[in-house]
Amino acid sequence: MEKEIKSAIDHSAVAVGDINWYIRFFDRAFGMKVREYDGPEDQRSRYG
């Protein structure tokens, strides 16, 4: 019998001031790697 999944997070977004800091944080703290970038590294910024 398969376990029923009652909830899941598929995607989330948070506006931040220093995207590169958060990329490093999530990599180091949780081992989460970036799968896709939007623009060159020196020009990444938050949306909004």
PQR file of N, CA, C, O and H, with PARSE charges and radii, in Angstrom:
ATOM      1  N   MET A   1       0.836  -1.173   0.000 -0.4000 1.5000
ATOM      2  CA  MET A   1       0.000   0.000   0.000 -0.0000 2.0000
ATOM      3  C   MET A   1       0.887   1.244   0.000  0.5500 1.7000
ATOM      4  O   MET A   1       1.812   1.360   0.804 -0.5500 1.4000
ATOM      5  N   GLU A   2       0.594   2.167  -0.908 -0.4000 1.5000
ATOM      6  CA  GLU A   2       1.364   3.404  -0.975 -0.0000 2.0000
ATOM      7  C   GLU A   2       0.900   4.389   0.077  0.5500 1.7000
ATOM      8  O   GLU A   2      -0.283   4.448   0.411 -0.5500 1.4000
ATOM      9  H   GLU A   2      -0.158   2.073  -1.561  0.4000 1.0000
ATOM     10  N   LYS A   3       1.835   5.158   0.591 -0.4000 1.5000
ATOM     11  CA  LYS A   3       1.511   6.188   1.573 -0.0000 2.0000
ATOM     12  C   LYS A   3       0.880   7.384   0.861  0.5500 1.7000
ATOM     13  O   LYS A   3       1.429   7.874  -0.125 -0.5500 1.4000
ATOM     14  H   LYS A   3       2.796   5.110   0.319  0.4000 1.0000
ATOM     15  N   GLU A   4      -0.246   7.849   1.342 -0.4000 1.5000
ATOM     16  CA  GLU A   4      -0.931   8.990   0.756 -0.0000 2.0000
ATOM     17  C   GLU A   4      -0.232  10.286   1.155  0.5500 1.7000
ATOM     18  O   GLU A   4       0.022  10.523   2.336 -0.5500 1.4000
ATOM     19  H   GLU A   4      -0.692   7.450   2.144  0.4000 1.0000
ATOM     20  N   ILE A   5       0.075  11.120   0.172 -0.4000 1.5000
ATOM     21  CA  ILE A   5       0.658  12.431   0.443 -0.0000 2.0000
ATOM     22  C   ILE A   5      -0.477  13.414   0.645  0.5500 1.7000
ATOM     23  O   ILE A   5      -1.282  13.636  -0.260 -0.5500 1.4000
ATOM     24  H   ILE A   5      -0.132  10.928  -0.788  0.4000 1.0000
ATOM     25  N   LYS A   6      -0.544  14.009   1.841 -0.4000 1.5000
ATOM     26  CA  LYS A   6      -1.628  14.929   2.159 -0.0000 2.0000
ATOM     27  C   LYS A   6      -1.306  16.369   1.802  0.5500 1.7000
ATOM     28  O   LYS A   6      -2.214  17.164   1.562 -0.5500 1.4000
ATOM     29  H   LYS A   6       0.110  13.828   2.575  0.4000 1.0000
ATOM     30  N   SER A   7      -0.035  16.713   1.764 -0.4000 1.5000
ATOM     31  CA  SER A   7       0.349  18.066   1.374 -0.0000 2.0000
ATOM     32  C   SER A   7       1.796  18.063   0.905  0.5500 1.7000
ATOM     33  O   SER A   7       2.571  17.168   1.242 -0.5500 1.4000
ATOM     34  H   SER A   7       0.703  16.067   1.959  0.4000 1.0000
ATOM     35  N   ALA A   8       2.146  19.071   0.128 -0.4000 1.5000
ATOM     36  CA  ALA A   8       3.512  19.201  -0.372 -0.0000 2.0000
ATOM     37  C   ALA A   8       3.737  20.644  -0.806  0.5500 1.7000
ATOM     38  O   ALA A   8       2.793  21.362  -1.133 -0.5500 1.4000
ATOM     39  H   ALA A   8       1.517  19.799  -0.146  0.4000 1.0000
ATOM     40  N   ILE A   9       4.992  21.055  -0.803 -0.4000 1.5000
ATOM     41  CA  ILE A   9       5.364  22.367  -1.337 -0.0000 2.0000
ATOM     42  C   ILE A   9       6.082  22.108  -2.646  0.5500 1.7000
ATOM     43  O   ILE A   9       7.109  21.430  -2.678 -0.5500 1.4000
ATOM     44  H   ILE A   9       5.759  20.472  -0.537  0.4000 1.0000
ATOM     45  N   ASP A  10       5.547  22.642  -3.707 -0.4000 1.5000
ATOM     46  CA  ASP A  10       6.138  22.454  -5.024 -0.0000 2.0000
ATOM     47  C   ASP A  10       7.027  23.631  -5.400  0.5500 1.7000
ATOM     48  O   ASP A  10       8.048  23.452  -6.064 -0.5500 1.4000
ATOM     49  H   ASP A  10       4.713  23.192  -3.681  0.4000 1.0000
ATOM     50  N   HIS A  11       6.648  24.826  -4.982 -0.4000 1.5000
ATOM     51  CA  HIS A  11       7.400  26.019  -5.375 -0.0000 2.0000
ATOM     52  C   HIS A  11       7.129  27.124  -4.355  0.5500 1.7000
ATOM     53  O   HIS A  11       6.017  27.251  -3.841 -0.5500 1.4000
ATOM     54  H   HIS A  11       5.818  24.971  -4.443  0.4000 1.0000
ATOM     55  N   SER A  12       8.140  27.904  -4.077 -0.4000 1.5000
ATOM     56  CA  SER A  12       7.948  29.085  -3.239 -0.0000 2.0000
ATOM     57  C   SER A  12       8.902  30.173  -3.725  0.5500 1.7000
ATOM     58  O   SER A  12       9.915  29.888  -4.364 -0.5500 1.4000
ATOM     59  H   SER A  12       9.042  27.801  -4.494  0.4000 1.0000
ATOM     60  N   ALA A  13       8.569  31.398  -3.418 -0.4000 1.5000
ATOM     61  CA  ALA A  13       9.402  32.531  -3.816 -0.0000 2.0000
ATOM     62  C   ALA A  13       9.434  33.551  -2.688  0.5500 1.7000
ATOM     63  O   ALA A  13       8.422  33.818  -2.040 -0.5500 1.4000
ATOM     64  H   ALA A  13       7.746  31.629  -2.899  0.4000 1.0000
ATOM     65  N   VAL A  14      10.614  34.114  -2.467 -0.4000 1.5000
ATOM     66  CA  VAL A  14      10.795  35.123  -1.428 -0.0000 2.0000
ATOM     67  C   VAL A  14      11.658  36.231  -2.020  0.5500 1.7000
ATOM     68  O   VAL A  14      12.716  35.957  -2.587 -0.5500 1.4000
ATOM     69  H   VAL A  14      11.437  33.898  -2.994  0.4000 1.0000
ATOM     70  N   ALA A  15      11.221  37.466  -1.893 -0.4000 1.5000
ATOM     71  CA  ALA A  15      12.009  38.609  -2.371 -0.0000 2.0000
ATOM     72  C   ALA A  15      13.102  38.910  -1.356  0.5500 1.7000
ATOM     73  O   ALA A  15      12.813  39.086  -0.172 -0.5500 1.4000
ATOM     74  H   ALA A  15      10.362  37.689  -1.433  0.4000 1.0000
ATOM     75  N   VAL A  16      14.362  38.970  -1.805 -0.4000 1.5000
ATOM     76  CA  VAL A  16      15.498  39.226  -0.920 -0.0000 2.0000
ATOM     77  C   VAL A  16      16.381  40.320  -1.522  0.5500 1.7000
ATOM     78  O   VAL A  16      16.320  40.595  -2.720 -0.5500 1.4000
ATOM     79  H   VAL A  16      14.597  38.827  -2.766  0.4000 1.0000
ATOM     80  N   GLY A  17      17.191  40.928  -0.680 -0.4000 1.5000
ATOM     81  CA  GLY A  17      18.076  41.996  -1.125 -0.0000 2.0000
ATOM     82  C   GLY A  17      19.387  41.506  -1.715  0.5500 1.7000
ATOM     83  O   GLY A  17      19.954  42.172  -2.581 -0.5500 1.4000
ATOM     84  H   GLY A  17      17.241  40.705   0.293  0.4000 1.0000
ATOM     85  N   ASP A  18      19.883  40.356  -1.267 -0.4000 1.5000
ATOM     86  CA  ASP A  18      21.172  39.832  -1.731 -0.0000 2.0000
ATOM     87  C   ASP A  18      20.988  38.375  -2.134  0.5500 1.7000
ATOM     88  O   ASP A  18      21.207  37.476  -1.321 -0.5500 1.4000
ATOM     89  H   ASP A  18      19.422  39.815  -0.564  0.4000 1.0000
ATOM     90  N   ILE A  19      20.587  38.133  -3.377 -0.4000 1.5000
ATOM     91  CA  ILE A  19      20.270  36.785  -3.847 -0.0000 2.0000
ATOM     92  C   ILE A  19      21.460  35.836  -3.741  0.5500 1.7000
ATOM     93  O   ILE A  19      21.276  34.656  -3.443 -0.5500 1.4000
ATOM     94  H   ILE A  19      20.409  38.863  -4.037  0.4000 1.0000
ATOM     95  N   ASN A  20      22.670  36.325  -3.979 -0.4000 1.5000
ATOM     96  CA  ASN A  20      23.842  35.444  -3.924 -0.0000 2.0000
ATOM     97  C   ASN A  20      24.101  34.940  -2.512  0.5500 1.7000
ATOM     98  O   ASN A  20      24.546  33.805  -2.343 -0.5500 1.4000
ATOM     99  H   ASN A  20      22.819  37.284  -4.222  0.4000 1.0000
ATOM    100  N   TRP A  21      23.834  35.756  -1.490 -0.4000 1.5000
ATOM    101  CA  TRP A  21      23.974  35.312  -0.104 -0.0000 2.0000
ATOM    102  C   TRP A  21      23.022  34.150   0.170  0.5500 1.7000
ATOM    103  O   TRP A  21      23.407  33.156   0.786 -0.5500 1.4000
ATOM    104  H   TRP A  21      23.472  36.679  -1.627  0.4000 1.0000
ATOM    105  N   TYR A  22      21.788  34.281  -0.287 -0.4000 1.5000
ATOM    106  CA  TYR A  22      20.793  33.235  -0.049 -0.0000 2.0000
ATOM    107  C   TYR A  22      21.073  31.971  -0.850  0.5500 1.7000
ATOM    108  O   TYR A  22      20.788  30.868  -0.384 -0.5500 1.4000
ATOM    109  H   TYR A  22      21.476  35.088  -0.788  0.4000 1.0000
ATOM    110  N   ILE A  23      21.623  32.115  -2.038 -0.4000 1.5000
ATOM    111  CA  ILE A  23      22.025  30.931  -2.803 -0.0000 2.0000
ATOM    112  C   ILE A  23      23.073  30.154  -2.016  0.5500 1.7000
ATOM    113  O   ILE A  23      22.978  28.932  -1.901 -0.5500 1.4000
ATOM    114  H   ILE A  23      21.855  33.011  -2.418  0.4000 1.0000
ATOM    115  N   ARG A  24      24.075  30.852  -1.471 -0.4000 1.5000
ATOM    116  CA  ARG A  24      25.110  30.186  -0.658 -0.0000 2.0000
ATOM    117  C   ARG A  24      24.502  29.584   0.604  0.5500 1.7000
ATOM    118  O   ARG A  24      24.839  28.457   0.970 -0.5500 1.4000
ATOM    119  H   ARG A  24      24.152  31.844  -1.564  0.4000 1.0000
ATOM    120  N   PHE A  25      23.610  30.316   1.280 -0.4000 1.5000
ATOM    121  CA  PHE A  25      22.988  29.831   2.509 -0.0000 2.0000
ATOM    122  C   PHE A  25      22.242  28.516   2.278  0.5500 1.7000
ATOM    123  O   PHE A  25      22.467  27.544   2.998 -0.5500 1.4000
ATOM    124  H   PHE A  25      23.336  31.231   0.983  0.4000 1.0000
ATOM    125  N   PHE A  26      21.364  28.481   1.286 -0.4000 1.5000
ATOM    126  CA  PHE A  26      20.579  27.272   1.048 -0.0000 2.0000
ATOM    127  C   PHE A  26      21.445  26.116   0.582  0.5500 1.7000
ATOM    128  O   PHE A  26      21.125  24.961   0.859 -0.5500 1.4000
ATOM    129  H   PHE A  26      21.182  29.272   0.701  0.4000 1.0000
ATOM    130  N   ASP A  27      22.535  26.400  -0.120 -0.4000 1.5000
ATOM    131  CA  ASP A  27      23.469  25.349  -0.511 -0.0000 2.0000
ATOM    132  C   ASP A  27      24.160  24.775   0.718  0.5500 1.7000
ATOM    133  O   ASP A  27      24.207  23.557   0.891 -0.5500 1.4000
ATOM    134  H   ASP A  27      22.795  27.339  -0.345  0.4000 1.0000
ATOM    135  N   ARG A  28      24.692  25.637   1.567 -0.4000 1.5000
ATOM    136  CA  ARG A  28      25.438  25.177   2.744 -0.0000 2.0000
ATOM    137  C   ARG A  28      24.539  24.571   3.824  0.5500 1.7000
ATOM    138  O   ARG A  28      24.891  23.548   4.413 -0.5500 1.4000
ATOM    139  H   ARG A  28      24.654  26.626   1.427  0.4000 1.0000
ATOM    140  N   ALA A  29      23.395  25.180   4.090 -0.4000 1.5000
ATOM    141  CA  ALA A  29      22.528  24.726   5.180 -0.0000 2.0000
ATOM    142  C   ALA A  29      21.722  23.479   4.821  0.5500 1.7000
ATOM    143  O   ALA A  29      21.526  22.601   5.661 -0.5500 1.4000
ATOM    144  H   ALA A  29      23.110  26.011   3.611  0.4000 1.0000
ATOM    145  N   PHE A  30      21.260  23.401   3.585 -0.4000 1.5000
ATOM    146  CA  PHE A  30      20.342  22.330   3.210 -0.0000 2.0000
ATOM    147  C   PHE A  30      20.816  21.486   2.029  0.5500 1.7000
ATOM    148  O   PHE A  30      20.154  20.521   1.646 -0.5500 1.4000
ATOM    149  H   PHE A  30      21.419  24.114   2.902  0.4000 1.0000
ATOM    150  N   GLY A  31      21.964  21.852   1.450 -0.4000 1.5000
ATOM    151  CA  GLY A  31      22.465  21.106   0.296 -0.0000 2.0000
ATOM    152  C   GLY A  31      21.634  21.332  -0.959  0.5500 1.7000
ATOM    153  O   GLY A  31      21.675  20.526  -1.889 -0.5500 1.4000
ATOM    154  H   GLY A  31      22.502  22.636   1.761  0.4000 1.0000
ATOM    155  N   MET A  32      20.886  22.419  -0.986 -0.4000 1.5000
ATOM    156  CA  MET A  32      20.021  22.721  -2.135 -0.0000 2.0000
ATOM    157  C   MET A  32      20.834  23.423  -3.214  0.5500 1.7000
ATOM    158  O   MET A  32      21.444  24.463  -2.964 -0.5500 1.4000
ATOM    159  H   MET A  32      20.853  23.074  -0.231  0.4000 1.0000
ATOM    160  N   LYS A  33      20.840  22.860  -4.398 -0.4000 1.5000
ATOM    161  CA  LYS A  33      21.574  23.428  -5.529 -0.0000 2.0000
ATOM    162  C   LYS A  33      20.628  24.208  -6.428  0.5500 1.7000
ATOM    163  O   LYS A  33      19.450  23.871  -6.544 -0.5500 1.4000
ATOM    164  H   LYS A  33      20.344  22.016  -4.602  0.4000 1.0000
ATOM    165  N   VAL A  34      21.143  25.243  -7.058 -0.4000 1.5000
ATOM    166  CA  VAL A  34      20.368  26.019  -8.013 -0.0000 2.0000
ATOM    167  C   VAL A  34      20.238  25.190  -9.292  0.5500 1.7000
ATOM    168  O   VAL A  34      21.230  24.690  -9.822 -0.5500 1.4000
ATOM    169  H   VAL A  34      22.101  25.517  -6.964  0.4000 1.0000
ATOM    170  N   ARG A  35      19.007  25.051  -9.776 -0.4000 1.5000
ATOM    171  CA  ARG A  35      18.772  24.296 -11.005 -0.0000 2.0000
ATOM    172  C   ARG A  35      18.753  25.205 -12.222  0.5500 1.7000
ATOM    173  O   ARG A  35      19.027  24.757 -13.336 -0.5500 1.4000
ATOM    174  H   ARG A  35      18.201  25.457  -9.345  0.4000 1.0000
ATOM    175  N   GLU A  36      18.435  26.468 -12.022 -0.4000 1.5000
ATOM    176  CA  GLU A  36      18.294  27.383 -13.152 -0.0000 2.0000
ATOM    177  C   GLU A  36      18.576  28.810 -12.692  0.5500 1.7000
ATOM    178  O   GLU A  36      18.128  29.221 -11.622 -0.5500 1.4000
ATOM    179  H   GLU A  36      18.213  26.832 -11.118  0.4000 1.0000
ATOM    180  N   TYR A  37      19.306  29.552 -13.490 -0.4000 1.5000
ATOM    181  CA  TYR A  37      19.608  30.947 -13.192 -0.0000 2.0000
ATOM    182  C   TYR A  37      18.860  31.852 -14.162  0.5500 1.7000
ATOM    183  O   TYR A  37      18.584  31.465 -15.297 -0.5500 1.4000
ATOM    184  H   TYR A  37      19.670  29.218 -14.359  0.4000 1.0000
ATOM    185  N   ASP A  38      18.539  33.049 -13.712 -0.4000 1.5000
ATOM    186  CA  ASP A  38      17.918  34.057 -14.566 -0.0000 2.0000
ATOM    187  C   ASP A  38      18.897  35.223 -14.697  0.5500 1.7000
ATOM    188  O   ASP A  38      18.918  36.114 -13.848 -0.5500 1.4000
ATOM    189  H   ASP A  38      18.763  33.364 -12.790  0.4000 1.0000
ATOM    190  N   GLY A  39      19.693  35.219 -15.740 -0.4000 1.5000
ATOM    191  CA  GLY A  39      20.660  36.278 -15.974 -0.0000 2.0000
ATOM    192  C   GLY A  39      22.047  35.929 -15.467  0.5500 1.7000
ATOM    193  O   GLY A  39      22.222  34.948 -14.745 -0.5500 1.4000
ATOM    194  H   GLY A  39      19.676  34.495 -16.430  0.4000 1.0000
ATOM    195  N   PRO A  40      23.035  36.734 -15.846 -0.5600 1.5000
ATOM    196  CA  PRO A  40      24.426  36.493 -15.414  0.2800 2.0000
ATOM    197  C   PRO A  40      24.582  36.731 -13.905  0.5500 1.7000
ATOM    198  O   PRO A  40      23.831  37.504 -13.309 -0.5500 1.4000
ATOM    199  N   GLU A  41      25.553  36.065 -13.306 -0.4000 1.5000
ATOM    200  CA  GLU A  41      25.741  36.103 -11.851 -0.0000 2.0000
ATOM    201  C   GLU A  41      25.861  37.527 -11.304  0.5500 1.7000
ATOM    202  O   GLU A  41      25.284  37.830 -10.260 -0.5500 1.4000
ATOM    203  H   GLU A  41      26.162  35.437 -13.790  0.4000 1.0000
ATOM    204  N   ASP A  42      26.591  38.394 -11.979 -0.4000 1.5000
ATOM    205  CA  ASP A  42      26.801  39.748 -11.458 -0.0000 2.0000
ATOM    206  C   ASP A  42      25.582  40.665 -11.648  0.5500 1.7000
ATOM    207  O   ASP A  42      25.600  41.810 -11.195 -0.5500 1.4000
ATOM    208  H   ASP A  42      27.060  38.147 -12.827  0.4000 1.0000
ATOM    209  N   GLN A  43      24.540  40.179 -12.304 -0.4000 1.5000
ATOM    210  CA  GLN A  43      23.357  41.010 -12.538 -0.0000 2.0000
ATOM    211  C   GLN A  43      22.084  40.428 -11.909  0.5500 1.7000
ATOM    212  O   GLN A  43      20.998  40.967 -12.117 -0.5500 1.4000
ATOM    213  H   GLN A  43      24.526  39.250 -12.672  0.4000 1.0000
ATOM    214  N   ARG A  44      22.201  39.350 -11.152 -0.4000 1.5000
ATOM    215  CA  ARG A  44      21.025  38.778 -10.514 -0.0000 2.0000
ATOM    216  C   ARG A  44      20.500  39.726  -9.454  0.5500 1.7000
ATOM    217  O   ARG A  44      21.272  40.316  -8.698 -0.5500 1.4000
ATOM    218  H   ARG A  44      23.083  38.911 -10.982  0.4000 1.0000
ATOM    219  N   SER A  45      19.230  39.865  -9.404 -0.4000 1.5000
ATOM    220  CA  SER A  45      18.635  40.719  -8.388 -0.0000 2.0000
ATOM    221  C   SER A  45      17.235  40.217  -8.086  0.5500 1.7000
ATOM    222  O   SER A  45      16.702  39.350  -8.779 -0.5500 1.4000
ATOM    223  H   SER A  45      18.603  39.385 -10.018  0.4000 1.0000
ATOM    224  N   ARG A  46      16.653  40.779  -7.040 -0.4000 1.5000
ATOM    225  CA  ARG A  46      15.307  40.349  -6.677 -0.0000 2.0000
ATOM    226  C   ARG A  46      14.301  40.944  -7.640  0.5500 1.7000
ATOM    227  O   ARG A  46      14.554  41.968  -8.276 -0.5500 1.4000
ATOM    228  H   ARG A  46      17.086  41.483  -6.477  0.4000 1.0000
ATOM    229  N   TYR A  47      13.163  40.290  -7.738 -0.4000 1.5000
ATOM    230  CA  TYR A  47      12.075  40.789  -8.582 -0.0000 2.0000
ATOM    231  C   TYR A  47      11.230  41.753  -7.780  0.5500 1.7000
ATOM    232  O   TYR A  47      11.174  41.666  -6.553 -0.5500 1.4000
ATOM    233  H   TYR A  47      12.958  39.459  -7.221  0.4000 1.0000
ATOM    234  N   GLY A  48      10.571  42.674  -8.469 -0.4000 1.5000
ATOM    235  CA  GLY A  48       9.621  43.542  -7.792 -0.0000 2.0000
ATOM    236  C   GLY A  48       9.971  44.991  -7.858  0.5500 1.7000
ATOM    237  O   GLY A  48       9.243  45.827  -7.322 -0.5500 1.4000
ATOM    238  H   GLY A  48      10.616  42.744  -9.466  0.4000 1.0000
TER
END
